[in-house]
Structures are given as structure tokens and as C-alpha cells.
Amino acid sequence: MDVICHSVDVEIPTTAAEPMLWSGWGDPARAAELPEPVRRLLGDLLGVRAPDTPAAALGEVRLPGPALPAPVVAGLEDAVGAGHVRRDHEARVRHTRGKSTPDLLRIRAGDGSDAPDAVVLPGSHDEVLAVLRICAAHRVAVVPFGGGTSVVGGLAADRRGFAGVVALDVSRLNRLVSVDAESMVAELEPGLRAPQAERLLAGHGFTLGHFPQSYEYATLGGFAAARSSGQASAGYGRFDDMVVGMTVATPRGTLELGRAPKSAAGPDLRQVILGSEGAFGVITSLRLRVRRVPAERLYEGWRFASFAEGTAALRRLAQDGPVPTVLRLSDETETMVGLARPDELGGLAADAGCLAVAGYEGEPGETRARRDAAAAVLAGLGGTCLGPGPGESWARGRYSAPYLRDSLLGAGATVETLETAGFWSALPGLYDAVRLSLQGSLGSPLVMCHVSHVYGTGASLYFTVVTAQSADPLGQWETAKKAANEAIVAAGGTISHHHGVGRDHRDAYAAEIGELGVEILRGIKDRLDPDGILNPGVLIAG
Ligand SMILES: Cc1cc2nc3c(=O)[nH]c(=O)nc-3n(C[C@H](O)[C@H](O)[C@H](O)COP(=O)(O)OP(=O)(O)OC[C@H]3O[C@@H](n4cnc5c(N)ncnc54)[C@H](O)[C@@H]3O)c2cc1C
């Protein structure tokens, strides 16, 4: 390969502006209006028109009247300290639902009907146990709350049959407890947001290597509870691969799980908690496998003539190696939109092909050798190396898409993402089925897709949809999402590769694991949470 790749200085954020925008994503200072040419183009291409009603202000969000009985409030204040039980309007709004597009549409319309009655902030494992005891005794539902970035309805408890709902916010559990440098295992508390965790670990020369798009605001507990996967998962693995042990508070007491790197001592109960989305217990501590901070990062772009050709090349690398740390491939539409500059949108290049990004992180000699060997494979399978430019600009801009979503919502477009995974042999069918379902239900939306995570046996597909908001944008998206879910199931994909189940995927998940599977989950929940107070309605039906 004659393209020169140099180590790129991609800043890994180690702080996030607090608090996050209550009605959208991220740092409020970064909220931006759409440039006029983009607005015009959205109008011309998709018929997007500015909405008639402006978004509600924080004080205008309508909340249910506070329902917590006085003895519960007193008990909670006694358990965690009066200052750590918040019942004010702002705290309740900030803990209402997550950050999916329907969540944002509802809160921007002033609908706070899923708000908790109180936000409780325990400062230790024992305080979490105490909160669970009090809530179980008074039949109060508890929603474990991490970064609040769920996009599957994981934070909207069903309050029917309960005396009230509290959000159990773990943000005070935010310590790096210990680092076992010899074993490369760190114990961290679940309320650490990813940038805070990276900053603490960097002090010891380590990284988790977990960089999902929600990196700036999501927490370690949320990653474990929802089986998150980061953009560098090809190299560092999914979050559930990193969890070697954990402590879990349940209404029945404490679970301590994981005492060796691998074990043949029966079924692995860590797997029961990973992905349980707060319905079985509250994760209060995590023992995580860490990696050394890489000395070098190389990112570069590749062009393939078609999505099928690019997918075949990614498969070859995933199966036969060498495996890059980051490996992703955009389809033709995503490539075309991604290459367009907002001020140059008139010049969308229809023959841009498909852009792949390959990134390599590690020690200088090893990284370059891995890059050269992978580059030879990609070139041999039809790829053209575009050099570091596209890879580095992807790496620099990789946390900005959620900000753009807010701007588009404000301009009258619905933008949402959905994802699935399947075996390589099923992937083309899955891709076609989801696209067709979205096109069928939304008329002529923009549907973009990329291969986001690769494995030897298959890959995940991540779709982004942009469409003009109808008069009922929530109903419009509900119909489209239902059609996409059905298409995923029919084409043999999983209902989620990394967003989780929540309430939005609950029925499709039940169909995926079957009646007996649901019974097993129900049995586990009944044992750990006999009063059913933990996140009712999330993961399995209440
Ligand atoms: C813009 C955007 C981009 C995203 N990109 C990605 C991505 O690239 N990869 C990815 O995997 N996901 C992504 N997500 C989804 C989301 O960030 C992940 O699901 C993440 O794991 C949630 O973490 P959190 O701390 O925000 O958890 P929350 O949203 O607060 O909670 C998620 C679920 O876990 C439960 N929970 C939280 N903390 C605990 C705990 N300590 N114990 C028990 N249960 C708990 C909650 O009750 C809830 O059901 C994205 C979301 C957004 C909004």
C-alpha cells in the first residue's frame, strides 16, 4: 500500500458538560440550528416543513401529581439523607424516560406522564439495599437510572398497581475502587459516566476501549445492564465481554458474581444480570477487564464499489484476520449523505460507492503491521484506500450525530435509528427486509445503513431513518418501527444487537426466546424481586 497512514491524535473526551440537555442530547452549548441550505434540501427532497408548535419549556412539562406516601418519603430520606431525595419539577423531568426519538418527541410536547414521583440518590451498596427494602415494603416501583440514554423505553416503568415510582439514580456511586494492574482488572462503580471512567483509568495507564456513540453521557452500569457495544468493539469487545465480576443489590439481598477469568462452575450467573435492564437488581459495582492505553491510533478510509463487495471484505477480515480495532462500512446512501458537506449538499455524488473505516490501536510496530496486513486483504477484495482523511474525520466527528438529530427534530424531520444483527448468510436478506419495511411504511424516507460491528459468524446492521414529520409523528414512527421489527424477526435477525429490550422490544424479544424462555425470566424475577418493584414492564411484561 502506498498510502501513508500516520498516528492520529483523536481526543478521547474525559469530561462531559453537566447536566445534559433535558429535552435532547448532550451539552446544551452545542445545540445548533440547521444551516439554511440543509433546511431547503430537506424540504425539497423529503417534504420536511417546520413544525407549527414550538417545543415546550422545562416549566411547561406536565407531570403526574406526586404520589409517594409520606412514610415512604420519610423512609427514603432516612436511608440516603434528605438532600438525596429530590421531588422538584426539574429533577423529575430530567429522569423522565430516555433519549429515543419518541422519548424526545413526547418531552418536547410537554408530556411528562412517565415521570417518577421522586429521584433517590443512594451513596453506597447498603443504601441501595435499603431503598429497595423500603420500596418493596410499600409497593413502590423502582427504576434504576444510569445516564438516562436508553433508546428502547428502558426507563419508563409501568406504574399501574404501584403506590408510586422512584428513579434510583446511581450517579453518586462514582468511584474507581481498585486497580489490579497485574490481572488488568479494575473495580469501578456503576454511576461513572464513560468519560469519567476513562479519565480515572488513564491515571493508571489503562482504558476500557468502550466508545459507543452515547459515550459522553452513558454510565458503566447502563452498559452492563443493557449489553452495550462500542464503536471499537472489533478490537476491545462488547461491554459484556469486559465484565469479569459484579455486585448486585436485589430486594432479596446481595449477589456477588465472578471470581475467576473463566469458570466451569455451572451456568454463569453474570449472564443473567447482563442485559437484565434493571428488572432483576441494581448493579452497584463492576469488575472490568481493562487494556493498556494504546500508544498509536491509525484510522483510514476505504472505498468499495458496492455494499455487497464491502461486506464481503469485512467478513473476510472478521473471519481470517487480521482484525482492526474499528471496522465499519456505510451503504451507498449513508456514504453519499456522509460525504456531503452541509454547504455543498447540491452536489451529492451518486457514485460515491461505499465508505469503510478501519482503525487500528495498539503499540506502534504491531499496529502498523496489522494495518498493512489488513490493507492487503481489503485491497485484494476490491477496496481502494482513501488514506487517513475519511478515517480521521469519522473519528473526530463520531459523537456529533445525536446533536444533529436534535436540530433535525426541531426543523420538522423525524430521525431515528434501529439496529439488528444476523449471521453473514442472512445479512443481505436482513438489509433488504428492513429497508423495504421502512420505505413501505414511511413513503419515501431516507434510509441509511452501516455494518457497525463484526464477528466471525456475522455482523450487526445499524439503520438511520430520516423522514418528514406527519401531523402525528409518534404514531407515524410507531407504525414504521412495528413494520421494521416484524421484518427483522421474519428475516432471522435479533431484535437488538446493542440497544437492548426495554419496553419497545419486549414483545419481539418474547417472540425471539419463546414462551419457555419468558417463563424462565419470569421465574428469576420472581425469586430476586418477589414484589415485582424493579422496572415493571421493562424486559418482560408485568
Ligand atoms: C445518541 C445515542 C447513541 C447511542 N449509541 C449507542 C452505541 O453506540 N452503543 C450502544 O450499545 N448503545 C448506544 N446507545 C444506547 C444507550 O446509550 C445504551 O443502552 C447504554 O448502555 C445506556 O447506558 P445508560 O447509563 O444511559 O443507562 P440508562 O439509559 O440509564 O439505563 C438503561 C437500562 O439499564 C438499567 N440500568 C441503568 N443502570 C443500572 C444499574 N446500575 N443497575 C441495573 N440496571 C441499570 C435502566 O433501568 C435501563 O433499563 C445510544 C443512545 C443514544 C441516545
The ligand as an ORCA input file, in Angstrom:
! r2SCAN-3c Opt
* xyz 0 1
  C     -27.457      9.135     20.848
  C     -27.334      7.739     21.367
  C     -26.356      6.914     20.859
  C     -26.243      5.606     21.357
  N     -25.240      4.818     20.889
  C     -25.069      3.579     21.395
  C     -23.995      2.757     20.953
  O     -23.178      3.152     20.115
  N     -23.876      1.538     21.503
  C     -24.734      1.104     22.463
  O     -24.569     -0.005     22.952
  N     -25.782      1.829     22.869
  C     -25.954      3.066     22.387
  N     -26.995      3.841     22.827
  C     -27.941      3.294     23.811
  C     -27.544      3.566     25.281
  O     -26.587      4.579     25.379
  C     -27.004      2.306     25.907
  O     -28.067      1.393     26.049
  C     -26.351      2.461     27.277
  O     -25.871      1.217     27.677
  C     -27.274      3.010     28.336
  O     -26.478      3.450     29.427
  P     -27.064      4.480     30.496
  O     -26.065      4.630     31.564
  O     -27.512      5.711     29.851
  O     -28.284      3.665     31.051
  P     -29.784      4.119     31.256
  O     -30.346      4.618     29.997
  O     -29.884      4.991     32.442
  O     -30.428      2.702     31.589
  C     -30.520      1.689     30.618
  C     -31.206      0.469     31.248
  O     -30.359     -0.102     32.235
  C     -30.927     -0.012     33.544
  N     -29.847      0.394     34.438
  C     -29.088      1.520     34.384
  N     -28.151      1.495     35.346
  C     -28.321      0.326     36.034
  C     -27.662     -0.274     37.142
  N     -26.634      0.290     37.779
  N     -28.112     -1.478     37.566
  C     -29.143     -2.104     36.949
  N     -29.802     -1.566     35.908
  C     -29.395     -0.370     35.453
  C     -32.054      1.007     33.430
  O     -33.100      0.751     34.338
  C     -32.489      0.843     31.976
  O     -33.393     -0.218     31.836
  C     -27.146      5.152     22.340
  C     -28.129      6.010     22.848
  C     -28.219      7.295     22.363
  C     -29.266      8.205     22.926
*
